[in-house]
Amino acid sequence: MRWITRERARVDRIACPWLISRFVDPKPEFLFVPAREVRAAAERERAIPYDIPDVELGHHGAQCSFDAFIERYELSDPGLLALAEIVRGADTADRGLTPESAGLYAAATGFQATSRDDFDNMTRQFPMYDALYAYCRTQASAVPPTSRVLFVCLHGAAKSVVGAAHFRRLAAERGLAIGAVAAGTEPDAQLAPGAVKGLAGDGLEPALTRPRPVTLYDLDSSTRIVSFGCDVVATRGQRVEQWDVPAVSDGYAAARDRIVANVERLVADLAGGR
């Protein structure tokens, strides 16, 4: 995927490409342009804009763009959550938010001043973020990572969304501390209306307001992977289940019943003797 932001990056606009490269996109392409050109260039280059005003992956209230990426791509790793606080403090006026934030701001300012361009800046700063993340992981070692199941369908808009929602419901009923996320290999721009309406009838709702792509973090962190006809390769040897389910567009009830039957079996398997 292509990602675009303002040139002359310092904190957030280097931290976000690091996050994308390490946890989101296996083959990212980054573009840096003058601030006034980002929106037009994003449309022309079919790139995802970030860290500019009034975009999803930008600042919202006290949170910075790094936080927006964490939320959008459901990155629940405790080390990343700790790193997000450091970045937020360094990229906003709240430099005292963490003991490390002021130091990160100072280092990023120095890198900005001495780098040939934004790509040189990324190359030089990425090892610093690798080290900060490793440090944050040691600090957050007492917080166990959230276990979860990854549901994948082509468009990330219907079957995977229904599967994840019903898994969360059934896992909670069994007292199983495992979450679920839905993603697509070629995500649509919006959730399938039939899936949203059907889930509402079941008293459930999707975790996200629109589909998102499968990320590196999804494949690396999931306890189990469920695919609805997609070619998904686990990174840690997790079991990948292929579920044959009728299209939600052909009738929500039939698709839901097949999915729920499979989810019930999966939850029982993960619960073991509980």
C-alpha positions in Angstrom: 0.0 0.0 0.0 1.0 3.6 -0.5 1.1 6.0 2.5 1.5 9.8 2.2 2.1 12.6 4.6 3.8 16.0 4.9 7.5 16.3 4.3 10.1 17.3 6.8 9.1 14.7 9.3 10.1 14.7 12.9 8.2 12.5 15.5 4.8 11.2 14.4 5.6 11.1 10.7 8.6 8.8 11.4 7.0 6.8 14.2 4.0 6.0 12.0 6.0 4.7 9.1 7.9 2.5 11.6 4.7 1.2 12.9 3.3 0.5 9.4 6.5 -1.3 8.4 6.8 -3.4 11.5 3.1 -4.2 12.2 0.8 -3.3 9.4 2.0 -3.5 5.8 4.5 -6.0 4.5 5.4 -3.9 1.5 4.7 -0.2 2.3 5.6 2.7 0.0 5.9 6.0 1.6 5.5 9.4 0.0 6.4 12.8 1.6 5.1 16.0 -0.1 4.6 19.6 0.9 1.7 20.0 3.3 -0.5 21.8 0.8 -0.2 19.0 -1.7 -1.0 16.0 0.5 -4.7 15.6 -0.3 -4.3 16.0 -4.0 -1.3 13.7 -4.2 -3.1 11.1 -2.1 -6.0 11.0 -4.6 -3.7 11.0 -7.5 -1.4 8.3 -6.1 -4.2 6.3 -4.5 -2.3 6.7 -1.2 -3.5 6.7 2.4 -3.0 10.1 4.0 -1.9 10.3 7.6 -0.8 13.0 10.1 -2.7 15.8 8.4 -5.8 17.6 9.6 -9.2 16.0 9.3 -8.2 12.5 8.3 -8.8 9.2 10.2 -5.1 8.6 10.7 -4.4 12.0 12.2 -4.6 13.8 15.6 -7.9 13.5 17.5 -8.2 15.5 20.7 -5.2 14.7 22.9 -4.1 11.7 20.8 -1.7 11.8 17.9 -1.5 9.9 14.6 0.4 7.0 16.2 -2.6 6.5 18.5 -5.0 6.6 15.5 -3.0 3.8 13.8 -3.1 1.7 17.0 -6.9 2.1 17.1 -7.6 1.6 13.4 -5.6 -1.6 13.0 -6.4 -3.0 16.5 -2.8 -3.2 17.6 -3.2 -4.5 21.2 0.4 -5.4 22.0 1.2 -4.0 25.5 4.6 -2.8 24.3 3.1 -0.8 21.5 0.5 0.7 23.9 3.4 1.9 26.1 5.3 3.2 23.2 2.2 5.1 22.0 2.3 7.1 25.2 6.0 8.1 24.6 5.2 9.1 21.1 2.1 11.1 22.1 4.1 13.1 24.6 6.9 13.7 22.1 4.6 14.8 19.3 2.3 17.0 21.4 2.8 19.8 23.9 2.6 17.3 26.7 6.3 16.5 26.8 6.0 15.4 30.4 3.5 12.6 29.7 6.3 10.0 30.1 9.9 10.3 31.2 11.0 9.3 27.7 8.9 11.8 25.7 11.1 14.8 25.9 14.2 12.8 25.0 12.4 11.3 22.0 11.4 14.8 20.9 15.0 16.1 21.2 16.5 13.1 19.3 13.8 13.4 16.6 14.6 17.1 16.2 18.2 16.3 15.8 17.6 13.6 13.2 15.3 16.0 11.3 18.0 18.6 11.2 20.8 16.3 10.1 19.1 14.0 7.7 19.4 14.4 3.9 15.6 13.9 3.4 12.7 12.1 5.0 13.8 8.7 3.7 17.3 9.1 5.2 15.5 10.2 8.4 13.4 7.0 8.4 16.5 4.9 7.9 18.3 6.5 10.8 15.4 6.7 13.2 13.9 3.2 12.7 16.5 1.5 14.9 15.7 4.0 17.7 12.1 2.9 17.5 13.1 -0.7 17.5 15.0 -0.1 20.7 12.3 1.9 22.3 9.8 -0.8 21.5 12.1 -3.5 23.0 12.4 -1.3 26.1 8.6 -0.9 26.3 8.1 -4.6 26.0 10.3 -5.2 29.0 8.4 -2.5 31.0 5.1 -4.0 30.0 6.1 -7.7 30.5 3.8 -8.0 33.4 0.8 -7.3 31.2 -0.1 -10.4 29.1 -0.8 -9.8 25.4 -4.5 -10.2 24.4 -5.2 -13.6 22.8 -7.4 -13.4 19.8 -8.8 -15.2 16.7 -8.4 -13.7 13.3 -11.3 -14.0 10.9 -10.5 -13.3 7.2 -12.7 -13.0 4.1 -12.0 -11.4 0.8 -13.6 -8.1 1.4 -13.5 -8.0 5.2 -17.1 -6.7 5.0 -19.5 -9.6 5.8 -18.5 -13.2 6.7 -15.4 -12.3 8.8 -17.3 -9.5 10.5 -20.2 -11.9 11.5 -17.7 -14.6 12.6 -15.8 -12.2 14.8 -18.9 -10.7 16.4 -20.4 -14.1 17.3 -17.0 -15.4 18.5 -16.8 -12.5 20.9 -20.3 -13.2 22.2 -19.8 -16.9 22.7 -16.3 -16.6 24.1 -17.7 -14.1 26.7 -20.5 -16.5 27.6 -17.9 -19.2 28.3 -15.7 -16.8 30.2 -13.0 -17.3 27.6 -10.5 -14.4 27.6 -9.9 -14.5 23.8 -10.9 -11.7 21.5 -11.6 -11.7 17.8 -10.9 -9.4 14.9 -12.1 -9.3 11.3 -10.1 -8.3 8.2 -10.0 -8.7 4.4 -7.4 -9.5 1.9 -9.0 -7.0 -0.5 -11.1 -4.9 1.9 -14.1 -3.0 0.7 -14.7 0.6 1.5 -17.7 -0.2 3.8 -19.2 -3.0 5.7 -21.9 -5.0 3.9 -25.3 -3.6 4.9 -26.8 -7.1 5.2 -24.2 -8.1 7.7 -24.6 -5.0 9.8 -28.4 -5.3 9.7 -28.3 -9.0 10.5 -25.9 -8.5 13.4 -28.1 -5.7 14.8 -31.0 -8.2 14.7 -28.8 -10.6 16.8 -28.1 -7.8 19.3 -24.5 -7.5 18.1 -22.4 -4.9 16.2 -19.1 -4.9 14.4 -16.0 -3.8 16.2 -15.0 -1.5 13.4 -17.1 0.9 11.3 -15.4 -0.1 8.1 -13.3 -3.0 6.8 -9.6 -3.0 7.2 -6.8 -5.1 5.6 -5.1 -8.1 7.2 -1.9 -6.8 9.0 1.4 -8.3 9.9 0.3 -8.0 13.5 -2.9 -10.0 12.8 -0.9 -12.9 11.4 1.7 -12.8 14.1 -0.4 -12.4 17.2 -3.5 -14.5 16.5 -4.1 -17.7 18.4 -6.1 -19.2 15.5 -6.9 -18.0 12.0 -10.2 -18.6 10.3 -10.4 -18.0 6.5 -13.5 -17.9 4.4 -11.9 -19.1 1.1 -8.8 -16.8 1.3 -5.2 -17.8 1.0 -3.8 -16.9 4.4 -0.4 -18.0 5.6 0.2 -18.1 9.3 3.6 -16.6 10.5 3.9 -18.7 13.6 2.5 -22.0 12.5 -0.9 -21.3 13.9 -3.8 -23.5 12.7 -5.6 -22.0 9.7 -9.2 -23.2 9.3 -11.1 -22.9 6.0 -14.8 -22.4 6.5 -17.2 -23.0 3.6 -20.1 -20.6 4.2 -22.8 -19.3 1.9 -22.6 -15.6 0.9 -24.2 -13.3 3.4 -25.8 -11.4 0.4 -27.7 -14.6 -0.4 -29.4 -14.6 3.0 -28.0 -13.6 6.4 -29.8 -16.3 8.4 -28.3 -19.2 6.4 -24.8 -17.7 6.5 -25.1 -16.8 10.2 -26.3 -20.3 11.2 -23.4 -22.0 9.5 -20.9 -19.5 11.0 -22.3 -19.8 14.5 -22.1 -23.6 14.3 -18.5 -23.4 13.4 -17.8 -20.7 16.0 -19.4 -22.8 18.7 -17.1 -25.7 17.9 -14.1 -23.4 17.8 -14.9 -21.8 21.2 -15.3 -25.3 22.7 -12.0 -26.3 21.2 -10.2 -23.3 22.6 -11.9 -23.6 26.0 -10.8 -27.2 26.4 -12.3 -28.7 29.4 -13.7 -25.4 30.7 
